[in-house]
Amino acid sequence: MRLAAKGLTAILSIITIGAALSLPTSSAFAGEESNSKNVTEDEIVRALAPPAKKPLTRGLSMAPQADPAPNAAETKLIQSVRGRSTRSLSSTEREEIASVAKDKPNIDLEITFDYNSANISAKSMPSVQALGRALTSPDLKGSTFVVAGHTDAAGGETYNQDLSERRADSIKRYLVDKYSISATDLVTVGYGKSKLKDPSQPMAEANRRVQVVNMENKTTASK
């Protein structure tokens, strides 16, 4: 009887230890997964901050130094689309915006929405709020930003184009309403499934994103 009792006690101890060891592991993974897609205000500011101008140096040869301020053609484009509705942009204007934006400070945010709608999902709200705080920070305030909506390859082109525009508009409304960002400083554009981030996996979640681009620093451009 004593041997049987000892054997039972040992078995119970092993089960208890095994359960105790397994719980922290699953809990840690759950926490990492839930927070992996949220971005911080500081990360957004660093990604969107315009490059600092290098001080002029004296020497035998003076190579022209890059100026982060937009050129005349870029400024004209930006001014022509500021204050415009998303749906009013032509396909040519959308491509011109994409061409200028590719060399500007930008960040991709994995912002999800409720199924078949433009309602921001609850799990993505922390990232949207971080974006609002970042765009009102002293480092970024006064710039014009493009908020571009993208979808994956599921569905037709017309459907995805409309959905990407509505979702970009949804982000803009939230930033204007909750953070008092000027609507004219946010240019919204939809690209549907035309610019997949991962073309090798057209259905991947990485393609369903909102890209934010710092197009112009008005303080710099006005000098």
Disulfide bonds with the S-S distance in Angstrom:
none
